[in-house]
Amino acid sequence: MRSLTWLYLALIAGSIALTAGAILTSVPLAIAGAGIFAIAILTSAISASKTLRYAGTTISTRIKHTAALDIARHHTLLAALSYAWAACGFAAVYLLSDLVWYHAYQYGSGAFLGACGLYFLYRRMSWAETATPPPIALTALHALAAGGGLAYLIGTGKIVSLRTDWPGNVIFVSGGITIVLLCLIAIQAQLTLRSKDA
């Protein structure tokens, strides 16, 4: 597993910029903060997938399985970090700014639980001797759920709201796009490895 120090730094920097944007009522700054972390996550996902897919070019079934498992583990950890960033964002914005939104702590708690669940799955794939990657259908379902949330925000017009929930919408949109693309990258990498078995 590659060093994730720079991702943790991106999480901190993104959270600071997002919170500063909320305090200063600067939507562009908040969006930039969300973008910093999203770009870092997706860059790591693409880079890891390319590297691990090369391992899958071998004729060894065992090495292919290891590569598939490593891809799944890496992307699961990235998803956990994405939810953790969302939880940190909700907490920081609504604790440190003057904005008040009573749903913030509900969604923040949900994001925290999502991060914990995904991290547990990541650790379980690391501990179990007979671990296997999650079914592609589960990853696709995750992408559909995140995409559905984005569609709802866009369809209801909440995405352009300037009420006190606007930083929350920045977190939702950035996090939703990140999760959808992360799932698609993971699915594409797994399908590529499977195609080499044919």
N, C-alpha and C positions, 0 to 999 in steps of 0.2 A: 504494500500500500504506500503510495506516495505521501510525502509530507503535506499536511493540510494547514500548516501554519499560516500561509498567505491567505487561505480561505477564511480562517478565523480573524485575521486582520481586516479582510474585506467585510466580514460580518460586523465588526466593531465600527469600521469607518462608515459603512452604509447606514448603520443604526444612528450614529452621531449626526450624519447629514440629514437623515430623515427627521430626527427629532429637532434639529436646528431649523429645518424647513417648517415644521409645525409651530415652533416657538415664534419664528419670524413671519409666519403666515406666507411663506414662499413655496408655492406649489412646485416650481421648477427645481428648487433645491431638494425638496422631498423626493421628487421623481428621480433626480440624479442619485440620491442616496440609495433608493431602491434599485436603480440600474447598476450601481457599482457591484452590489452583491449578486444580482441576477447574472451579470456578465461573467463574474468570477466563477460561479457555480457551473454555468453552461460551458465555459472554456475548459474547466477541469473535466467535465463529463465527456466532451468531445475528444480531448487529448487522451484520457484513459481508455476510451473505447477503441481508438485507433491503435494504441499500443497493445492492448490485450487481444485485439482481433488478429494481430500478427502471430501471436502465440497459437491461435486456433488454426493456422495454416498447416500445422504439423499433422501427420497422419495418426499420431498417438491419440486414442480416445480419451485416455486419462488426462493428457495435457489440455485437450479441448474442454473437458469437463471443468478442469481447474480454471481455465480462462473464462468460461461462462460464469462460474461461481464468483470469480474475482470481479467481473463486470457487474454482476448483480449486487455484490457487497458494496462496491464503490458507489454505485448509483443510489443504493438504499441509504448509505451514509449521507450522500449529497442531499437527498430528499429530507432526511432528518434535520440536517443543518438548515434547509430552507424553511421548514416549519419552526425551528428554533429561532431563526432570524425574525420571522413573523411575530412570534411570541414576545421577543425582546422589543420589537418595534411597537407593538401595542402597549406594552408596559411603559417603555421610555416616553413615548409621545404623550400618553394621557396621565402620567405621573409628574412629568417635568414641565409640561406646557399648561397654559390656562384653558385648554380645550376640555370640554366635558362631554363624554358620550358613554352612557351607562352600559352599552353593549360591548365596549372595548375589552373589558375584563373577561366577559364570556367567550368572545372570540379568541382572546389571548390565551385563555386557559385551554380552549380547544386545540389551538396550535401547539401549545406546550405538550398536551397529551399525544397529539399526532407525532411530535418529535420523539417523545419517549417510546411510543410504540414502534416507530421505524428504527430507532436506535436498538431496541431490544431485538428486532428482526435481524439487524446487521450483526449484532453480537452472537445471536443464535447461529447464523450462517458461519460464524468464525469458530464457534465452539464445537458444533456437532461434527463428528467424524463422517457421518453419512449425509451431510448437508447438500441440498440441491437448490438451484436458483428458483425463485418464486415463479409460478406459471405466467407465461406472457399475457394470458387473459387477465390476470390480476393487475398487472402493470397497465394494460389497456383500460381497465375499469377505473383505475386511479386517474388516468389522463382524461377519461370521459367525465368523471366527477368534477375535476378541476375546470375542465372546459365548460361544463354546465354552469358552474358558478360564475364564470366570466360572461357567458351568454346572458345570464340573469342580470348581472350588473349593467351590461350594455343595453339590454332590452328594456329595463325599467328606468334608464336614464340616471341611475345613481352614480354612475362613473363620473359625471360632470357636476356633482353636488358640491357646493361650497359651504355646506353646513359643518357642524363640528365633527362629522364623521369623514370628512374628506381625506385626512391622513390614513384612516382605515381603508378607504377605497384604493389608495395608492398601494397599500400593503396587499390587499386582495388581488388587484390587477397584476402587480409585479410577481407576487407569489404564485398566482394562478398560471400566468404565462410560463414562469420558470418550471413549475411542476409538469405542465403539459409537454413542454419541449424536452425536459429531462426524461420523462417516460418514453417519448418517441425515440430519443437517442438510445435509450436502454433497449427498447424493442428492436430497433434496427440492428444494433450490435449483436443481440441474441439470434436474430434471424439470419444474419450473415454467418455466424458460427454454425448454425444448423444446416445452412445450405452447403457448407463444406463437407458435411457428412454424406451428402447425396452422391 
